[in-house]
Structures are given as C-alpha cells and as structure tokens.
C-alpha cells in the first residue's frame, strides 16, 4: 500500500466517522465496533459497501455520509473527538487536533484566495 498524505489520511478518517454516523442512522444491524480490529482509515466505508447490496440503503447511507463530511470538517478538536468516540472510530486527542487544524488552514486559505 502506498503512503498516504496527511490530506488523504484526514479525509479517510473523517469519511469513516461520517460513514459510522450514517450507518448508525440507517443500518442498525451493522455493528461498527466489530469491524474496527486493526483499524485503518477508509476500511469501514469499504467493508460496509462490500457487504451491503441493497441499492437504496447504499444510496441513503453514502448520501448522508457525504453531507456529514462537510460538517465534520468544521468541528473543533473536542467536538471531533466526541463524534469519533460516539460512533466507535478510534482517534486520539492529538490526532483530532491535527485534523481540525488541517481543515481550518484549508478554510482560511480559501478565504484569503477569494479576497
């Protein structure tokens, strides 16, 4: 496997938190915690998509997860840590701070560019 950039890693991590939220909403039979042994960001999404064949369920979960990504990118470290913990995604406070800082820098860069 190739080495991920921070940007890729952070997007996959937030993607898994978003997927866990969406799965908890629409597919309560799927237990996220059972799938997180040897956790690697991006695996939750891939595993769930590989196991679910119902097109309508896939569409609802992926749509909600995509919407949640935008919200997660705006969270501060404490809120991000709480969301990850609530939905079973392992994330340490220092990593959550890195992720929050990364997306804040991206927002600020866009704001400076648009002026």
C-alpha positions in Angstrom: 0.0 0.0 0.0 1.3 3.5 -0.8 1.9 6.0 1.9 -1.0 8.4 2.3 -0.5 12.2 2.5 -1.9 13.9 5.6 -4.7 15.3 3.4 -5.7 11.8 2.2 -5.4 10.3 5.7 -7.5 13.1 7.3 -10.2 12.8 4.6 -10.4 9.0 5.1 -10.6 9.3 8.8 -13.5 11.9 8.6 -15.1 9.7 6.0 -15.2 6.8 8.4 -16.7 8.9 11.1 -19.3 10.2 8.7 -20.0 6.6 7.5 -20.3 5.4 11.1 -22.9 8.2 11.7 -24.8 7.3 8.6 -24.7 3.6 9.2 -26.0 4.1 12.8 -28.9 6.1 11.3 -29.9 3.7 8.5 -28.4 0.3 9.2 -28.6 -0.5 12.9 -27.9 -4.2 12.3 -24.4 -3.4 11.2 -22.1 -3.1 14.3 -19.3 -0.7 13.6 -17.2 -1.7 16.6 -17.0 -5.3 15.4 -15.3 -4.1 12.2 -12.6 -2.0 13.7 -9.9 -4.5 14.7 -6.6 -3.3 13.2 -8.3 -0.1 12.2 -7.1 1.7 9.0 -8.9 4.8 7.9 -11.1 4.1 4.9 -11.7 0.5 5.8 -15.1 1.0 7.4 -16.5 2.5 4.3 -15.0 -0.2 2.0 -16.2 -3.0 4.3 -19.7 -1.7 4.6 -20.1 -1.1 0.8 -18.7 -4.6 0.1 -21.3 -6.2 2.4 -24.4 -4.2 1.6 -26.1 -5.0 -1.7 -29.4 -3.0 -1.3 -29.0 -0.1 -3.7 -31.5 2.1 -1.8 -29.7 1.6 1.5 -26.3 2.3 -0.1 -27.6 5.5 -1.6 -29.1 6.8 1.6 -26.0 5.9 3.7 -23.5 7.3 1.3 -25.5 10.5 0.7 -25.8 11.1 4.4 -22.1 10.4 5.0 -21.2 12.8 2.2 -23.3 15.5 3.8 -21.8 14.8 7.2 -18.2 15.2 5.8 -18.8 18.9 5.3 -20.0 19.3 8.9 -17.1 17.3 10.4 -14.6 19.4 8.6 -15.8 22.4 10.6 -15.5 20.8 14.0 -13.0 21.8 16.7 -10.9 19.1 18.3 -13.2 18.4 21.3 -16.3 18.0 19.1 -14.4 15.9 16.6 -13.1 13.6 19.4 -16.6 13.3 20.8 -18.1 12.4 17.5 -15.4 9.8 16.8 -15.8 8.3 20.2 -19.6 8.2 20.0 -19.5 6.3 16.7 -16.6 4.0 17.6 -13.9 5.4 15.5 -10.5 5.4 17.4 -8.9 8.8 17.4 -6.6 10.3 19.9 -7.0 14.0 21.0 -3.7 15.0 19.4 -4.7 13.5 16.0 -8.1 15.1 16.3 -6.4 18.5 16.9 -4.2 17.9 13.8 -7.3 17.1 11.7 -9.2 20.2 13.0 -6.1 22.4 12.3 -5.7 21.0 8.8 -9.3 21.8 7.8 -9.1 25.2 9.4 -6.0 26.0 7.4 -7.8 24.9 4.3 -10.8 27.1 5.0 -8.5 30.1 5.8 -6.6 29.5 2.5 -9.8 29.6 0.5 -10.9 32.8 2.3 -7.6 34.5 1.6 -7.7 33.4 -2.0 -11.2 34.8 -2.6 -10.5 38.3 -1.3 
